[in-house]
């Protein structure tokens, strides 16, 4: 990596766009756990949104230019999903005390005693999520507290409070869709990453079940009123009364095999990530001094590097069931004017040290990134009731 000071100086110059460094990029290569010929399962989407041919596959399948040639590909992890993985890594590092970052945390105890926790690492809209809007801080609606008002008032020209309290919203993008009476603040992501497989060959799997005790031929009648008497809320019926649902409706009986999407084998699995220096350079921090704003941009660049390394430095990467990957090679590089790549090396530990130094420089210049956890509770008349219902009573919905 070179010394932390050398890295800091190079980042410092890059975010001013005064040199030839345009972006930090990462090119990774993977193979499935089990070997190159093993099958991987891409994420699934509604068929009517992604199917482009007669196969009606629930995957994102598209041609890409790979090494200058058009190649069929399948998406294995989207930009949005990769951002979520960085947030998971950040939350884990904070919990393990490897990293100090500020975040919002909603905590709610269900009637069963189970505690639901929703943090700004996991909330879909990051700092602007409705979970925080509908929660209380010390008995006051969060949006009406000083911090809540500052977050709601953030603009593209003044990201100061996000640097101080929600830096991942600046790096990974956020959009305040819930604001009323004003143009929503939008922060485009300055870091992006995605994983795809090349030349996919798709499979089919037969999904079904054989009941080992042959609970078949009759029907069941559901009776929720009996759910507490040991019957499970249903009754088994035979003969002329057997007009209810099939036993499979309550988890018994046979399910006839049927064809389902079966994943894919791919020629190669690639990750492409980038941190835009131009994106960082356009960030504004209100009335902060030019020195402080500059130091904040460098600290954010260092934080992005930390999150990438925490997420992708390990030898393996779990995306979902059936898509467990092993890293085969990786290159981190400066992408320079003209497109040339200059390889560099940096470990997660080195990136954490760099971030600590950059953060201190920003603090000395006047912009302090907090490490405080702001603890909230859901509003008792709306969000608390909704969470109780969602965890204890609601039927699962299709995403």
N, C-alpha and C positions, 0 to 999 in steps of 0.2 A: 504493500500500500504506500510505502513512503511514510514520512512523519505526518502526524495529524495536522501540524501547522502547514505543511506543504499542500495537503489536501484542502485545508481551509482556504489557503490563498488561491488555489486554482478554482474552487467553487465560487469564491468571492469575485473573481474576475469574470467567470462564466455567467453569473446571474446579472452582470451589467451589460452583457452582449458586446463586450469590448475586445474579445479575443476570437479565436477560431473554434472554441468548444461550443457546440450547439445543443448537445444532449448527452446524457449518460444512458447507455443502452445495455441490455442483457439479452443474449441469445443462449437459450438452454435446449438441451436434447434429453429425451427420456425414452425409456422402454417400459412396457407393462411389467409389473411384478409377476414373475413366472417366465419371463423371457420375451423376446421380440415377437414370437408368434402367438402370444397369448391375446385373448380378446379383451377389449376395453368397452365400457358402456358410457357413451356420451350423455350429456344432460338431455332430458326430453322436454318438448314444448307441444302445445296444441297443434295437431296435424294441419288444421286449416291455416295456421300462421307460418308454417315452415315447409310443408310438403311442396316440392316443385316438379315431381314426376309421378308416374303411375305406381311407384312403390309405396307412396304415402307414409314415408318414414317420419317419426316425430323428432328428427334430429336436424340441426342446421348443417346442411350440405351445400357447398358452394365451391366454385373454382377460385383459385388464388394464383398469383404470380409468386412462385417459389424459386429462388435462384435464377430468375429471369425466364422461367418457363411456366406455362399455365398447367396447374396440377389440381385435380379434384381433392377436396379436403372436407373434414368433418370437425366441427367445433367441439372441443373437449372441456374448455372452461372459458367462460365469457369474461370480458373486461369487468363487468359488474361483480361477477363471482370472485375474480381474482382480488378485487378491492376488499371484498368481505374476508378473504383469507388473510390479507394484511392486517385487517382489524382484529381478527381472531388472534393472530400472532402478537399484536400490540397488547391486547387484553391479557393474554397469557404472560407476557413479559412483565406487565405491571403487577399482576397477581404474584409472580415469582420474585418481585422486587429487583428485576434486572433493568427496569426502565421506569422512570417517573413521568407520567403524563396526566393532564387534567381530563376529567370526563364527568358527564351527568349520569346519575344512577337512580332509576325508579325501583323501589322495593315494595312488594305487596305480599302480605301473608294471607293465603287462602284459608277458608274455614277448616280445611283438613290439616292445617299447620304447615303445609308446603309453602316455601317462599319463592315468589316469582321475581326475577331480577332482569331489568331491561336497561342496558347501558347505551351511551352514545357510540360505543363500539359495535353494537348489534342492532340499534334502531335503524329502520330502512332509510330515513331521511336525515340521518346524522343529527346535527345540532337543531335542525328545523322540524324534527319529527313531532307528530301529534301526541305521542306518549308523553312528551315533556310539556307540551301545551296544556294537556289535560291533567297535570299533576300539581301538587302543592309543595312549596318550600316554606317550612316553619308556619304552616297554616295559611299561607297566602298563595293564590294562583300564580304559578311560576312566571307567566308572561307579565304579571304586574309587579314582580320584584325588580330590583335594580339590575341584576344580571339578566333576567328574562327580557326586560325592556331593551337592554343593550344588544342582546342577540337578535331580537326582532328588528332592531333598527339598523343592522349591519347592511352595508352596501358594497358594491364592487370597488368603490373608491375608498372604503374604510373597513378593512378586514382585521383591524387591531384586536377586537374582542375575540375573534376566532383564533388568532395566533395565541392569545393569552389563555383561552379556555377550550377551544375545539380545533386544534391544528389539523386533525385528519380531515375535517370538512373542507379545508383549503386544498390539501394535497389530492384527495380522492373525489372531490366534487360534491356540491350540495346545492339544493334549490328549495327555497322557502315557498312552497306551494300553498301554505295555509295563511299567509299574510293577507289581510283585507285592507282595501282602500289605498294601496300603493303598488308600484311595480315590484314583483317578487325579485329578491336578490338571487342571482345565479352565479355559482362559482364552478367553472369548468375544471375537470381534473387536470392536473399537471403531470401526474404519474399514471401510466396505463400498462396493463399486461394482459396477455391472453395465451391460451394453449390450444393447439389444433393438431390433428393427425392428417397425414397425407395418404393419398391413394387408398381410401377405405374400401374394404370388402365387407358388406353387411351380412349378418347372420339372422337366423330365425330360431326362436326357442319355443318349445311346446309347454305352455303353462297349464297345469291342472293339479288335481289332488285325488287320491284314492283313500277312502275312509277304511282304516284297518279293521274296524268292527262292523262294517256294512250297515250303518244307520242310513237306510234308504227306503224307497218305495212308498213311504207315507209323507204326510206333511206336518207342518208345525203351525200353531196359532200363537201369535205373540200376545202376551198379556203383561204389560208393564206393571200392573198392580201386584203381581206375584214376584216382582224382582227382589223382594227382601225375604222371601220364604224359602230360599234355596233352590228355586226352580229356574233361576236365570231369566225370568220374565217371559218364558214361553212354555207351551204345552205340546206334547207329542200326541198326534191323533192318527187313527187308521180308519179304513173303511169309508163309509159315506161322508164322514166328517172331515176327511182329509182334503180340505179345499184351501188350506192356508198356504204359506210360503213353503218352499223346499227346505229340507234340513240345512242345506248350505247357507241359508240366510242367517242362521244362528251359529255357524261355525262347524256344523257336522255334515256328514254325507259326502258324496262324491262331487267333484267338479270336473266336467268333461274337458280333456285337453283341447287347447286352442292355440293357434299360431300367434305369437307376439314378437315385437321387435327384439332382436337378439344381439345387440351391440355390433362391434366391428373389429376386424383386424386391420392394422394400418402399417404402411411401409416405414413411417417415421413419425415421432411425436416432437413437436417444437414449441418452445415458449419464446415470445418476443415481448420485451418490456422496454419502456423508455421513460425518462424524466426530462421534461422540456425546460431548458433554460429560458427560452422566450416566454413560456407560461409563467415561470417564477418572476421574471422581470416585470411583467405587467401587473403584479399584485401591488395594491396601494394600502396604506395604513393610516389614513386620516391625517391628523395633525402631528404625527410622529416625525421626528427629524429625519433627514435624508440618511444620516448615518444609522439610525435605529432601523429604518425601513430596509436598508440594505442588509444589515446584520440579520434581520428577521427572515429575509429571503434565503440567506445562506443556511440558517438554522433549519428551515423547512426542507431545503435540499438534503441536508444531512439526515434529517428524520426520515425522509423517503428512502434513503439508502439503508438506514437501520431496518426499516420495516421490510424492505425487499430481502435483505440478508437473513433476518429472523425467520422469514417465511420460506425461503428457497435455498438456504445454505444446507439444510439437512440432506442426507443421501436419498431419502424417500419422500414422496408427496402423495397424500391420500386425497383424492378429489371427491369420491363417492363410492358406494358399494359397487364393486366390479370395475373400478377405475383407480387402481393403486399403482403409482408410478415409481420408477427408480431413475435417479439422475445418472446419465452417462457422460455428459460433458456440459460445460458452461463457460461462457466468455462475457466478462464485464468490460465495457470499453467506452471511451469518449468518442462520440460521433462528431467529426470535425467538418469545418467548411470544405466542401467538395465531396463529402460522403465518406472519407477515409475513417477507419476505425483504429483507435489507439488502445490496445488492451491494457487493463489495469487490474490490480488485485486488491480485494478488501474483504476482511472477515466480519462477521457480526460483531465481535468484540471490539474490533478496530472502529467500526462504524458507530457503535455506541459511544466510544471515547470521543470521536470526532463530533458527534452530536452534542455531547456534554460541553465541549469547548465552544462550539458555535452558539449554543444556548446561552452560555455565560457571556459571550461577546454581545449578544443581543440585549441581555439584561443590563450590562454595563452601559449600553447605549440608550437604554430607556424603555425597552419592550421586554417585559418579564413573562415567560411562559410558566403558568402555575402548575402545581402538582396536586391541587386540591380535588377531592371527589365531592361533588355537589349532590347530596342525597335528597331525593324527592319521594313523596308518597302519592298514589293515584287519587284523583278526586273521588270522594265517597259516593256521590250520586250518579257518576257516569262511568269513569274508567275502572274503578274498583269493582263495580257490579258487572261490567263487561268482562273483566278478567275472570271473575268467579264463574260466570256462565261459560266462558270459553274453555276453561280447564275442567269444569265439573259437569257440564250439562250439554254443551253444544255438540252436534254431529260434525265430523270433519268435512271440510269443503274441498273441492278440487281447486288447485291453484290455477 
